[in-house]
Amino acid sequence: MKIQNYMEEVVADELEILLSERDDVCKCQKCRYDMMVWALNRLPPKYVITDRGRLYTKLKEQEIQFKADVVKELTRAINFVAKNPKH
């Protein structure tokens, strides 16, 4: 068994969607990681270890507030990193 922060998957997937809609920011791997880390540090972790826990967390992901929180933090992360690139 492996402990995993499911929020990492959610943030990575949502970041790809948000970046596909933007042409005004750097999309190199370093900037992508910086954006993910920035957002993950401001979102609550969702640790899972079993398939059942993963399924429960995936269901919670469908809630509107959950998705809104992720999009909000990622948007802030994209804007922050775009203004302060570290590459």
PyMOL Python script that loads the backbone (N, CA, C, O; Angstrom):
from pymol import cmd

cmd.read_pdbstr("""\
ATOM      1  N   MET A   1       0.837  -1.195   0.000  1.00  0.00           N
ATOM      2  CA  MET A   1       0.000   0.000   0.000  1.00  0.00           C
ATOM      3  C   MET A   1       0.873   1.246   0.000  1.00  0.00           C
ATOM      4  O   MET A   1       2.003   1.247   0.490  1.00  0.00           O
ATOM      5  N   LYS A   2       0.320   2.282  -0.555  1.00  0.00           N
ATOM      6  CA  LYS A   2       1.056   3.536  -0.671  1.00  0.00           C
ATOM      7  C   LYS A   2       0.140   4.687  -0.269  1.00  0.00           C
ATOM      8  O   LYS A   2      -1.007   4.760  -0.710  1.00  0.00           O
ATOM      9  N   ILE A   3       0.643   5.571   0.557  1.00  0.00           N
ATOM     10  CA  ILE A   3      -0.107   6.763   0.939  1.00  0.00           C
ATOM     11  C   ILE A   3       0.053   7.792  -0.181  1.00  0.00           C
ATOM     12  O   ILE A   3       1.155   8.034  -0.675  1.00  0.00           O
ATOM     13  N   GLN A   4      -1.062   8.383  -0.564  1.00  0.00           N
ATOM     14  CA  GLN A   4      -1.026   9.353  -1.648  1.00  0.00           C
ATOM     15  C   GLN A   4      -1.927  10.538  -1.323  1.00  0.00           C
ATOM     16  O   GLN A   4      -3.024  10.380  -0.787  1.00  0.00           O
ATOM     17  N   ASN A   5      -1.443  11.714  -1.654  1.00  0.00           N
ATOM     18  CA  ASN A   5      -2.265  12.919  -1.538  1.00  0.00           C
ATOM     19  C   ASN A   5      -3.038  13.056  -2.849  1.00  0.00           C
ATOM     20  O   ASN A   5      -2.492  13.507  -3.857  1.00  0.00           O
ATOM     21  N   TYR A   6      -4.293  12.671  -2.827  1.00  0.00           N
ATOM     22  CA  TYR A   6      -5.130  12.689  -4.022  1.00  0.00           C
ATOM     23  C   TYR A   6      -5.246  14.096  -4.605  1.00  0.00           C
ATOM     24  O   TYR A   6      -5.469  14.257  -5.805  1.00  0.00           O
ATOM     25  N   MET A   7      -5.098  15.098  -3.770  1.00  0.00           N
ATOM     26  CA  MET A   7      -5.201  16.487  -4.227  1.00  0.00           C
ATOM     27  C   MET A   7      -4.150  16.789  -5.300  1.00  0.00           C
ATOM     28  O   MET A   7      -4.374  17.652  -6.150  1.00  0.00           O
ATOM     29  N   GLU A   8      -3.012  16.095  -5.275  1.00  0.00           N
ATOM     30  CA  GLU A   8      -1.984  16.310  -6.292  1.00  0.00           C
ATOM     31  C   GLU A   8      -2.519  15.976  -7.681  1.00  0.00           C
ATOM     32  O   GLU A   8      -2.255  16.706  -8.636  1.00  0.00           O
ATOM     33  N   GLU A   9      -3.260  14.892  -7.801  1.00  0.00           N
ATOM     34  CA  GLU A   9      -3.849  14.508  -9.089  1.00  0.00           C
ATOM     35  C   GLU A   9      -4.871  15.535  -9.545  1.00  0.00           C
ATOM     36  O   GLU A   9      -4.896  15.937 -10.709  1.00  0.00           O
ATOM     37  N   VAL A  10      -5.708  15.950  -8.612  1.00  0.00           N
ATOM     38  CA  VAL A  10      -6.761  16.914  -8.936  1.00  0.00           C
ATOM     39  C   VAL A  10      -6.134  18.207  -9.440  1.00  0.00           C
ATOM     40  O   VAL A  10      -6.556  18.750 -10.461  1.00  0.00           O
ATOM     41  N   VAL A  11      -5.132  18.697  -8.727  1.00  0.00           N
ATOM     42  CA  VAL A  11      -4.473  19.954  -9.092  1.00  0.00           C
ATOM     43  C   VAL A  11      -3.757  19.814 -10.440  1.00  0.00           C
ATOM     44  O   VAL A  11      -3.838  20.714 -11.277  1.00  0.00           O
ATOM     45  N   ALA A  12      -3.067  18.712 -10.655  1.00  0.00           N
ATOM     46  CA  ALA A  12      -2.360  18.513 -11.926  1.00  0.00           C
ATOM     47  C   ALA A  12      -3.333  18.486 -13.101  1.00  0.00           C
ATOM     48  O   ALA A  12      -3.084  19.109 -14.133  1.00  0.00           O
ATOM     49  N   ASP A  13      -4.430  17.770 -12.945  1.00  0.00           N
ATOM     50  CA  ASP A  13      -5.422  17.684 -14.021  1.00  0.00           C
ATOM     51  C   ASP A  13      -6.069  19.042 -14.300  1.00  0.00           C
ATOM     52  O   ASP A  13      -6.217  19.445 -15.453  1.00  0.00           O
ATOM     53  N   GLU A  14      -6.442  19.725 -13.250  1.00  0.00           N
ATOM     54  CA  GLU A  14      -7.110  21.021 -13.420  1.00  0.00           C
ATOM     55  C   GLU A  14      -6.145  22.075 -13.968  1.00  0.00           C
ATOM     56  O   GLU A  14      -6.549  22.950 -14.735  1.00  0.00           O
ATOM     57  N   LEU A  15      -4.878  21.992 -13.577  1.00  0.00           N
ATOM     58  CA  LEU A  15      -3.881  22.936 -14.090  1.00  0.00           C
ATOM     59  C   LEU A  15      -3.757  22.813 -15.608  1.00  0.00           C
ATOM     60  O   LEU A  15      -3.666  23.822 -16.307  1.00  0.00           O
ATOM     61  N   GLU A  16      -3.753  21.591 -16.113  1.00  0.00           N
ATOM     62  CA  GLU A  16      -3.659  21.392 -17.559  1.00  0.00           C
ATOM     63  C   GLU A  16      -4.839  22.047 -18.279  1.00  0.00           C
ATOM     64  O   GLU A  16      -4.667  22.655 -19.335  1.00  0.00           O
ATOM     65  N   ILE A  17      -6.019  21.921 -17.713  1.00  0.00           N
ATOM     66  CA  ILE A  17      -7.207  22.529 -18.309  1.00  0.00           C
ATOM     67  C   ILE A  17      -7.081  24.054 -18.313  1.00  0.00           C
ATOM     68  O   ILE A  17      -7.330  24.705 -19.327  1.00  0.00           O
ATOM     69  N   LEU A  18      -6.693  24.608 -17.176  1.00  0.00           N
ATOM     70  CA  LEU A  18      -6.584  26.066 -17.073  1.00  0.00           C
ATOM     71  C   LEU A  18      -5.489  26.622 -17.977  1.00  0.00           C
ATOM     72  O   LEU A  18      -5.671  27.666 -18.602  1.00  0.00           O
ATOM     73  N   LEU A  19      -4.351  25.928 -18.050  1.00  0.00           N
ATOM     74  CA  LEU A  19      -3.259  26.414 -18.895  1.00  0.00           C
ATOM     75  C   LEU A  19      -3.601  26.319 -20.376  1.00  0.00           C
ATOM     76  O   LEU A  19      -3.099  27.108 -21.177  1.00  0.00           O
ATOM     77  N   SER A  20      -4.437  25.377 -20.745  1.00  0.00           N
ATOM     78  CA  SER A  20      -4.825  25.254 -22.157  1.00  0.00           C
ATOM     79  C   SER A  20      -5.633  26.468 -22.621  1.00  0.00           C
ATOM     80  O   SER A  20      -5.750  26.725 -23.819  1.00  0.00           O
ATOM     81  N   GLU A  21      -6.184  27.201 -21.667  1.00  0.00           N
ATOM     82  CA  GLU A  21      -6.986  28.386 -21.978  1.00  0.00           C
ATOM     83  C   GLU A  21      -6.181  29.681 -21.921  1.00  0.00           C
ATOM     84  O   GLU A  21      -6.711  30.762 -22.176  1.00  0.00           O
ATOM     85  N   ARG A  22      -4.892  29.561 -21.585  1.00  0.00           N
ATOM     86  CA  ARG A  22      -4.059  30.759 -21.420  1.00  0.00           C
ATOM     87  C   ARG A  22      -2.878  30.728 -22.388  1.00  0.00           C
ATOM     88  O   ARG A  22      -2.210  29.704 -22.536  1.00  0.00           O
ATOM     89  N   ASP A  23      -2.631  31.850 -23.038  1.00  0.00           N
ATOM     90  CA  ASP A  23      -1.468  31.989 -23.916  1.00  0.00           C
ATOM     91  C   ASP A  23      -0.479  33.013 -23.369  1.00  0.00           C
ATOM     92  O   ASP A  23       0.563  33.266 -23.975  1.00  0.00           O
ATOM     93  N   ASP A  24      -0.810  33.597 -22.229  1.00  0.00           N
ATOM     94  CA  ASP A  24      -0.018  34.694 -21.696  1.00  0.00           C
ATOM     95  C   ASP A  24       0.926  34.288 -20.572  1.00  0.00           C
ATOM     96  O   ASP A  24       1.520  35.154 -19.931  1.00  0.00           O
ATOM     97  N   VAL A  25       1.078  32.970 -20.315  1.00  0.00           N
ATOM     98  CA  VAL A  25       1.950  32.523 -19.226  1.00  0.00           C
ATOM     99  C   VAL A  25       2.912  31.454 -19.732  1.00  0.00           C
ATOM    100  O   VAL A  25       2.626  30.737 -20.691  1.00  0.00           O
ATOM    101  N   CYS A  26       4.046  31.369 -19.071  1.00  0.00           N
ATOM    102  CA  CYS A  26       5.024  30.327 -19.388  1.00  0.00           C
ATOM    103  C   CYS A  26       4.457  28.976 -18.942  1.00  0.00           C
ATOM    104  O   CYS A  26       3.870  28.868 -17.865  1.00  0.00           O
ATOM    105  N   LYS A  27       4.635  27.961 -19.765  1.00  0.00           N
ATOM    106  CA  LYS A  27       4.118  26.631 -19.465  1.00  0.00           C
ATOM    107  C   LYS A  27       5.232  25.600 -19.363  1.00  0.00           C
ATOM    108  O   LYS A  27       4.993  24.404 -19.526  1.00  0.00           O
ATOM    109  N   CYS A  28       6.462  26.068 -19.091  1.00  0.00           N
ATOM    110  CA  CYS A  28       7.575  25.123 -18.937  1.00  0.00           C
ATOM    111  C   CYS A  28       7.341  24.274 -17.688  1.00  0.00           C
ATOM    112  O   CYS A  28       6.519  24.619 -16.839  1.00  0.00           O
ATOM    113  N   GLN A  29       8.065  23.167 -17.584  1.00  0.00           N
ATOM    114  CA  GLN A  29       7.851  22.235 -16.471  1.00  0.00           C
ATOM    115  C   GLN A  29       8.125  22.888 -15.116  1.00  0.00           C
ATOM    116  O   GLN A  29       7.409  22.621 -14.151  1.00  0.00           O
ATOM    117  N   LYS A  30       9.131  23.724 -15.032  1.00  0.00           N
ATOM    118  CA  LYS A  30       9.458  24.403 -13.771  1.00  0.00           C
ATOM    119  C   LYS A  30       8.297  25.300 -13.338  1.00  0.00           C
ATOM    120  O   LYS A  30       7.916  25.287 -12.167  1.00  0.00           O
ATOM    121  N   CYS A  31       7.739  26.066 -14.251  1.00  0.00           N
ATOM    122  CA  CYS A  31       6.615  26.941 -13.913  1.00  0.00           C
ATOM    123  C   CYS A  31       5.380  26.132 -13.546  1.00  0.00           C
ATOM    124  O   CYS A  31       4.647  26.500 -12.628  1.00  0.00           O
ATOM    125  N   ARG A  32       5.147  25.036 -14.254  1.00  0.00           N
ATOM    126  CA  ARG A  32       4.008  24.171 -13.926  1.00  0.00           C
ATOM    127  C   ARG A  32       4.144  23.626 -12.499  1.00  0.00           C
ATOM    128  O   ARG A  32       3.183  23.637 -11.729  1.00  0.00           O
ATOM    129  N   TYR A  33       5.337  23.153 -12.158  1.00  0.00           N
ATOM    130  CA  TYR A  33       5.557  22.648 -10.798  1.00  0.00           C
ATOM    131  C   TYR A  33       5.381  23.753  -9.765  1.00  0.00           C
ATOM    132  O   TYR A  33       4.784  23.533  -8.711  1.00  0.00           O
ATOM    133  N   ASP A  34       5.900  24.938 -10.063  1.00  0.00           N
ATOM    134  CA  ASP A  34       5.740  26.059  -9.134  1.00  0.00           C
ATOM    135  C   ASP A  34       4.261  26.388  -8.913  1.00  0.00           C
ATOM    136  O   ASP A  34       3.839  26.669  -7.791  1.00  0.00           O
ATOM    137  N   MET A  35       3.490  26.349  -9.984  1.00  0.00           N
ATOM    138  CA  MET A  35       2.052  26.618  -9.874  1.00  0.00           C
ATOM    139  C   MET A  35       1.360  25.552  -9.025  1.00  0.00           C
ATOM    140  O   MET A  35       0.526  25.862  -8.174  1.00  0.00           O
ATOM    141  N   MET A  36       1.719  24.298  -9.269  1.00  0.00           N
ATOM    142  CA  MET A  36       1.117  23.206  -8.497  1.00  0.00           C
ATOM    143  C   MET A  36       1.460  23.318  -7.017  1.00  0.00           C
ATOM    144  O   MET A  36       0.586  23.187  -6.161  1.00  0.00           O
ATOM    145  N   VAL A  37       2.723  23.558  -6.721  1.00  0.00           N
ATOM    146  CA  VAL A  37       3.158  23.650  -5.327  1.00  0.00           C
ATOM    147  C   VAL A  37       2.493  24.834  -4.634  1.00  0.00           C
ATOM    148  O   VAL A  37       2.055  24.721  -3.489  1.00  0.00           O
ATOM    149  N   TRP A  38       2.420  25.954  -5.318  1.00  0.00           N
ATOM    150  CA  TRP A  38       1.784  27.142  -4.748  1.00  0.00           C
ATOM    151  C   TRP A  38       0.347  26.823  -4.360  1.00  0.00           C
ATOM    152  O   TRP A  38      -0.088  27.142  -3.253  1.00  0.00           O
ATOM    153  N   ALA A  39      -0.392  26.193  -5.274  1.00  0.00           N
ATOM    154  CA  ALA A  39      -1.798  25.858  -5.005  1.00  0.00           C
ATOM    155  C   ALA A  39      -1.916  24.774  -3.930  1.00  0.00           C
ATOM    156  O   ALA A  39      -2.748  24.888  -3.030  1.00  0.00           O
ATOM    157  N   LEU A  40      -1.100  23.734  -4.015  1.00  0.00           N
ATOM    158  CA  LEU A  40      -1.186  22.634  -3.042  1.00  0.00           C
ATOM    159  C   LEU A  40      -0.905  23.102  -1.616  1.00  0.00           C
ATOM    160  O   LEU A  40      -1.478  22.578  -0.660  1.00  0.00           O
ATOM    161  N   ASN A  41      -0.036  24.075  -1.480  1.00  0.00           N
ATOM    162  CA  ASN A  41       0.263  24.601  -0.144  1.00  0.00           C
ATOM    163  C   ASN A  41      -0.895  25.401   0.442  1.00  0.00           C
ATOM    164  O   ASN A  41      -0.884  25.727   1.629  1.00  0.00           O
ATOM    165  N   ARG A  42      -1.884  25.718  -0.375  1.00  0.00           N
ATOM    166  CA  ARG A  42      -3.036  26.496   0.092  1.00  0.00           C
ATOM    167  C   ARG A  42      -4.344  25.700   0.092  1.00  0.00           C
ATOM    168  O   ARG A  42      -5.392  26.206   0.493  1.00  0.00           O
ATOM    169  N   LEU A  43      -4.264  24.464  -0.359  1.00  0.00           N
ATOM    170  CA  LEU A  43      -5.440  23.588  -0.378  1.00  0.00           C
ATOM    171  C   LEU A  43      -5.275  22.481   0.662  1.00  0.00           C
ATOM    172  O   LEU A  43      -4.151  22.066   0.945  1.00  0.00           O
ATOM    173  N   PRO A  44      -6.372  22.000   1.229  1.00  0.00           N
ATOM    174  CA  PRO A  44      -6.251  20.917   2.209  1.00  0.00           C
ATOM    175  C   PRO A  44      -5.859  19.613   1.512  1.00  0.00           C
ATOM    176  O   PRO A  44      -6.383  19.301   0.443  1.00  0.00           O
ATOM    177  N   PRO A  45      -4.943  18.850   2.111  1.00  0.00           N
ATOM    178  CA  PRO A  45      -4.576  17.567   1.510  1.00  0.00           C
ATOM    179  C   PRO A  45      -5.729  16.576   1.618  1.00  0.00           C
ATOM    180  O   PRO A  45      -6.564  16.673   2.517  1.00  0.00           O
ATOM    181  N   LYS A  46      -5.761  15.635   0.703  1.00  0.00           N
ATOM    182  CA  LYS A  46      -6.766  14.568   0.694  1.00  0.00           C
ATOM    183  C   LYS A  46      -6.005  13.249   0.555  1.00  0.00           C
ATOM    184  O   LYS A  46      -5.867  12.717  -0.546  1.00  0.00           O
ATOM    185  N   TYR A  47      -5.517  12.732   1.675  1.00  0.00           N
ATOM    186  CA  TYR A  47      -4.728  11.511   1.647  1.00  0.00           C
ATOM    187  C   TYR A  47      -5.609  10.288   1.513  1.00  0.00           C
ATOM    188  O   TYR A  47      -6.644  10.173   2.170  1.00  0.00           O
ATOM    189  N   VAL A  48      -5.184   9.372   0.651  1.00  0.00           N
ATOM    190  CA  VAL A  48      -5.888   8.109   0.464  1.00  0.00           C
ATOM    191  C   VAL A  48      -4.869   6.975   0.489  1.00  0.00           C
ATOM    192  O   VAL A  48      -3.690   7.164   0.187  1.00  0.00           O
ATOM    193  N   ILE A  49      -5.353   5.799   0.855  1.00  0.00           N
ATOM    194  CA  ILE A  49      -4.494   4.626   0.863  1.00  0.00           C
ATOM    195  C   ILE A  49      -5.177   3.425   0.224  1.00  0.00           C
ATOM    196  O   ILE A  49      -4.505   2.502  -0.236  1.00  0.00           O
ATOM    197  N   THR A  50      -6.499   3.430   0.192  1.00  0.00           N
ATOM    198  CA  THR A  50      -7.236   2.309  -0.372  1.00  0.00           C
ATOM    199  C   THR A  50      -8.040   2.754  -1.590  1.00  0.00           C
ATOM    200  O   THR A  50      -8.261   3.945  -1.806  1.00  0.00           O
ATOM    201  N   ASP A  51      -8.464   1.788  -2.368  1.00  0.00           N
ATOM    202  CA  ASP A  51      -9.315   2.102  -3.519  1.00  0.00           C
ATOM    203  C   ASP A  51     -10.636   2.705  -3.052  1.00  0.00           C
ATOM    204  O   ASP A  51     -11.198   3.580  -3.711  1.00  0.00           O
ATOM    205  N   ARG A  52     -11.119   2.232  -1.919  1.00  0.00           N
ATOM    206  CA  ARG A  52     -12.368   2.761  -1.376  1.00  0.00           C
ATOM    207  C   ARG A  52     -12.208   4.243  -0.997  1.00  0.00           C
ATOM    208  O   ARG A  52     -13.084   5.061  -1.279  1.00  0.00           O
ATOM    209  N   GLY A  53     -11.097   4.571  -0.364  1.00  0.00           N
ATOM    210  CA  GLY A  53     -10.818   5.964  -0.010  1.00  0.00           C
ATOM    211  C   GLY A  53     -10.660   6.826  -1.241  1.00  0.00           C
ATOM    212  O   GLY A  53     -11.103   7.975  -1.263  1.00  0.00           O
ATOM    213  N   ARG A  54     -10.032   6.278  -2.266  1.00  0.00           N
ATOM    214  CA  ARG A  54      -9.855   6.996  -3.521  1.00  0.00           C
ATOM    215  C   ARG A  54     -11.217   7.276  -4.166  1.00  0.00           C
ATOM    216  O   ARG A  54     -11.456   8.378  -4.660  1.00  0.00           O
ATOM    217  N   LEU A  55     -12.091   6.298  -4.162  1.00  0.00           N
ATOM    218  CA  LEU A  55     -13.428   6.460  -4.732  1.00  0.00           C
ATOM    219  C   LEU A  55     -14.220   7.517  -3.966  1.00  0.00           C
ATOM    220  O   LEU A  55     -14.865   8.374  -4.569  1.00  0.00           O
ATOM    221  N   TYR A  56     -14.169   7.453  -2.639  1.00  0.00           N
ATOM    222  CA  TYR A  56     -14.880   8.440  -1.812  1.00  0.00           C
ATOM    223  C   TYR A  56     -14.368   9.850  -2.113  1.00  0.00           C
ATOM    224  O   TYR A  56     -15.157  10.783  -2.261  1.00  0.00           O
ATOM    225  N   THR A  57     -13.064   9.995  -2.201  1.00  0.00           N
ATOM    226  CA  THR A  57     -12.473  11.308  -2.463  1.00  0.00           C
ATOM    227  C   THR A  57     -12.822  11.786  -3.866  1.00  0.00           C
ATOM    228  O   THR A  57     -13.071  12.974  -4.074  1.00  0.00           O
ATOM    229  N   LYS A  58     -12.841  10.875  -4.820  1.00  0.00           N
ATOM    230  CA  LYS A  58     -13.228  11.237  -6.183  1.00  0.00           C
ATOM    231  C   LYS A  58     -14.675  11.731  -6.230  1.00  0.00           C
ATOM    232  O   LYS A  58     -14.995  12.653  -6.980  1.00  0.00           O
ATOM    233  N   LEU A  59     -15.540  11.121  -5.436  1.00  0.00           N
ATOM    234  CA  LEU A  59     -16.929  11.588  -5.354  1.00  0.00           C
ATOM    235  C   LEU A  59     -16.999  12.988  -4.762  1.00  0.00           C
ATOM    236  O   LEU A  59     -17.776  13.820  -5.231  1.00  0.00           O
ATOM    237  N   LYS A  60     -16.195  13.256  -3.735  1.00  0.00           N
ATOM    238  CA  LYS A  60     -16.170  14.598  -3.122  1.00  0.00           C
ATOM    239  C   LYS A  60     -15.692  15.640  -4.132  1.00  0.00           C
ATOM    240  O   LYS A  60     -16.083  16.806  -4.072  1.00  0.00           O
ATOM    241  N   GLU A  61     -14.842  15.201  -5.057  1.00  0.00           N
ATOM    242  CA  GLU A  61     -14.307  16.102  -6.076  1.00  0.00           C
ATOM    243  C   GLU A  61     -15.425  16.664  -6.962  1.00  0.00           C
ATOM    244  O   GLU A  61     -15.275  17.739  -7.542  1.00  0.00           O
ATOM    245  N   GLN A  62     -16.513  15.960  -7.063  1.00  0.00           N
ATOM    246  CA  GLN A  62     -17.622  16.385  -7.907  1.00  0.00           C
ATOM    247  C   GLN A  62     -18.426  17.530  -7.289  1.00  0.00           C
ATOM    248  O   GLN A  62     -19.224  18.167  -7.977  1.00  0.00           O
ATOM    249  N   GLU A  63     -18.225  17.791  -6.010  1.00  0.00           N
ATOM    250  CA  GLU A  63     -18.947  18.878  -5.357  1.00  0.00           C
ATOM    251  C   GLU A  63     -18.478  20.226  -5.912  1.00  0.00           C
ATOM    252  O   GLU A  63     -17.289  20.431  -6.155  1.00  0.00           O
ATOM    253  N   ILE A  64     -19.413  21.120  -6.103  1.00  0.00           N
ATOM    254  CA  ILE A  64     -19.128  22.416  -6.715  1.00  0.00           C
ATOM    255  C   ILE A  64     -18.106  23.215  -5.910  1.00  0.00           C
ATOM    256  O   ILE A  64     -17.199  23.808  -6.493  1.00  0.00           O
ATOM    257  N   GLN A  65     -18.231  23.244  -4.599  1.00  0.00           N
ATOM    258  CA  GLN A  65     -17.315  24.040  -3.778  1.00  0.00           C
ATOM    259  C   GLN A  65     -15.896  23.499  -3.854  1.00  0.00           C
ATOM    260  O   GLN A  65     -14.940  24.274  -3.884  1.00  0.00           O
ATOM    261  N   PHE A  66     -15.749  22.185  -3.885  1.00  0.00           N
ATOM    262  CA  PHE A  66     -14.424  21.563  -3.991  1.00  0.00           C
ATOM    263  C   PHE A  66     -13.731  22.052  -5.258  1.00  0.00           C
ATOM    264  O   PHE A  66     -12.594  22.520  -5.216  1.00  0.00           O
ATOM    265  N   LYS A  67     -14.422  21.940  -6.370  1.00  0.00           N
ATOM    266  CA  LYS A  67     -13.856  22.344  -7.657  1.00  0.00           C
ATOM    267  C   LYS A  67     -13.584  23.847  -7.676  1.00  0.00           C
ATOM    268  O   LYS A  67     -12.554  24.283  -8.191  1.00  0.00           O
ATOM    269  N   ALA A  68     -14.486  24.628  -7.127  1.00  0.00           N
ATOM    270  CA  ALA A  68     -14.307  26.087  -7.095  1.00  0.00           C
ATOM    271  C   ALA A  68     -13.060  26.457  -6.305  1.00  0.00           C
ATOM    272  O   ALA A  68     -12.313  27.349  -6.710  1.00  0.00           O
ATOM    273  N   ASP A  69     -12.825  25.784  -5.185  1.00  0.00           N
ATOM    274  CA  ASP A  69     -11.634  26.064  -4.374  1.00  0.00           C
ATOM    275  C   ASP A  69     -10.358  25.752  -5.140  1.00  0.00           C
ATOM    276  O   ASP A  69      -9.397  26.521  -5.098  1.00  0.00           O
ATOM    277  N   VAL A  70     -10.349  24.627  -5.838  1.00  0.00           N
ATOM    278  CA  VAL A  70      -9.163  24.230  -6.614  1.00  0.00           C
ATOM    279  C   VAL A  70      -8.916  25.228  -7.735  1.00  0.00           C
ATOM    280  O   VAL A  70      -7.784  25.676  -7.920  1.00  0.00           O
ATOM    281  N   VAL A  71      -9.943  25.580  -8.478  1.00  0.00           N
ATOM    282  CA  VAL A  71      -9.790  26.530  -9.587  1.00  0.00           C
ATOM    283  C   VAL A  71      -9.336  27.894  -9.076  1.00  0.00           C
ATOM    284  O   VAL A  71      -8.487  28.538  -9.691  1.00  0.00           O
ATOM    285  N   LYS A  72      -9.893  28.328  -7.967  1.00  0.00           N
ATOM    286  CA  LYS A  72      -9.512  29.628  -7.386  1.00  0.00           C
ATOM    287  C   LYS A  72      -8.027  29.654  -7.038  1.00  0.00           C
ATOM    288  O   LYS A  72      -7.317  30.588  -7.409  1.00  0.00           O
ATOM    289  N   GLU A  73      -7.563  28.642  -6.335  1.00  0.00           N
ATOM    290  CA  GLU A  73      -6.152  28.618  -5.921  1.00  0.00           C
ATOM    291  C   GLU A  73      -5.221  28.443  -7.116  1.00  0.00           C
ATOM    292  O   GLU A  73      -4.144  29.038  -7.152  1.00  0.00           O
ATOM    293  N   LEU A  74      -5.620  27.647  -8.079  1.00  0.00           N
ATOM    294  CA  LEU A  74      -4.780  27.480  -9.264  1.00  0.00           C
ATOM    295  C   LEU A  74      -4.717  28.763 -10.082  1.00  0.00           C
ATOM    296  O   LEU A  74      -3.662  29.102 -10.617  1.00  0.00           O
ATOM    297  N   THR A  75      -5.805  29.464 -10.184  1.00  0.00           N
ATOM    298  CA  THR A  75      -5.805  30.740 -10.904  1.00  0.00           C
ATOM    299  C   THR A  75      -4.875  31.732 -10.214  1.00  0.00           C
ATOM    300  O   THR A  75      -4.110  32.441 -10.867  1.00  0.00           O
ATOM    301  N   ARG A  76      -4.951  31.771  -8.906  1.00  0.00           N
ATOM    302  CA  ARG A  76      -4.038  32.641  -8.147  1.00  0.00           C
ATOM    303  C   ARG A  76      -2.590  32.204  -8.346  1.00  0.00           C
ATOM    304  O   ARG A  76      -1.698  33.042  -8.482  1.00  0.00           O
ATOM    305  N   ALA A  77      -2.358  30.889  -8.364  1.00  0.00           N
ATOM    306  CA  ALA A  77      -1.008  30.353  -8.545  1.00  0.00           C
ATOM    307  C   ALA A  77      -0.463  30.706  -9.930  1.00  0.00           C
ATOM    308  O   ALA A  77       0.689  31.118 -10.064  1.00  0.00           O
ATOM    309  N   ILE A  78      -1.290  30.543 -10.947  1.00  0.00           N
ATOM    310  CA  ILE A  78      -0.873  30.864 -12.317  1.00  0.00           C
ATOM    311  C   ILE A  78      -0.492  32.337 -12.415  1.00  0.00           C
ATOM    312  O   ILE A  78       0.546  32.675 -12.984  1.00  0.00           O
ATOM    313  N   ASN A  79      -1.318  33.202 -11.869  1.00  0.00           N
ATOM    314  CA  ASN A  79      -1.038  34.640 -11.917  1.00  0.00           C
ATOM    315  C   ASN A  79       0.221  34.993 -11.134  1.00  0.00           C
ATOM    316  O   ASN A  79       1.012  35.823 -11.581  1.00  0.00           O
ATOM    317  N   PHE A  80       0.417  34.374  -9.975  1.00  0.00           N
ATOM    318  CA  PHE A  80       1.601  34.652  -9.156  1.00  0.00           C
ATOM    319  C   PHE A  80       2.872  34.217  -9.878  1.00  0.00           C
ATOM    320  O   PHE A  80       3.830  34.983  -9.982  1.00  0.00           O
ATOM    321  N   VAL A  81       2.872  32.989 -10.373  1.00  0.00           N
ATOM    322  CA  VAL A  81       4.072  32.469 -11.043  1.00  0.00           C
ATOM    323  C   VAL A  81       4.338  33.222 -12.338  1.00  0.00           C
ATOM    324  O   VAL A  81       5.496  33.443 -12.693  1.00  0.00           O
ATOM    325  N   ALA A  82       3.298  33.617 -13.042  1.00  0.00           N
ATOM    326  CA  ALA A  82       3.473  34.385 -14.282  1.00  0.00           C
ATOM    327  C   ALA A  82       4.194  35.716 -13.998  1.00  0.00           C
ATOM    328  O   ALA A  82       4.999  36.180 -14.806  1.00  0.00           O
ATOM    329  N   LYS A  83       3.897  36.309 -12.857  1.00  0.00           N
ATOM    330  CA  LYS A  83       4.538  37.577 -12.492  1.00  0.00           C
ATOM    331  C   LYS A  83       5.916  37.378 -11.868  1.00  0.00           C
ATOM    332  O   LYS A  83       6.729  38.302 -11.858  1.00  0.00           O
ATOM    333  N   ASN A  84       6.186  36.172 -11.345  1.00  0.00           N
ATOM    334  CA  ASN A  84       7.425  35.892 -10.626  1.00  0.00           C
ATOM    335  C   ASN A  84       8.049  34.570 -11.084  1.00  0.00           C
ATOM    336  O   ASN A  84       8.252  33.685 -10.253  1.00  0.00           O
ATOM    337  N   PRO A  85       8.354  34.407 -12.357  1.00  0.00           N
ATOM    338  CA  PRO A  85       8.921  33.141 -12.823  1.00  0.00           C
ATOM    339  C   PRO A  85      10.293  32.890 -12.208  1.00  0.00           C
ATOM    340  O   PRO A  85      11.065  33.829 -12.012  1.00  0.00           O
ATOM    341  N   LYS A  86      10.600  31.644 -11.906  1.00  0.00           N
ATOM    342  CA  LYS A  86      11.887  31.301 -11.262  1.00  0.00           C
ATOM    343  C   LYS A  86      12.837  30.576 -12.211  1.00  0.00           C
ATOM    344  O   LYS A  86      13.879  30.082 -11.779  1.00  0.00           O
ATOM    345  N   HIS A  87      12.499  30.507 -13.484  1.00  0.00           N
ATOM    346  CA  HIS A  87      13.368  29.813 -14.432  1.00  0.00           C
ATOM    347  C   HIS A  87      14.354  30.752 -15.098  1.00  0.00           C
ATOM    348  O   HIS A  87      15.157  30.320 -15.924  1.00  0.00           O
TER     349      HIS A  87
END
""", "prot")
cmd.dss("prot")
cmd.show_as("cartoon", "prot")
cmd.util.cbc("prot")
cmd.orient("prot")
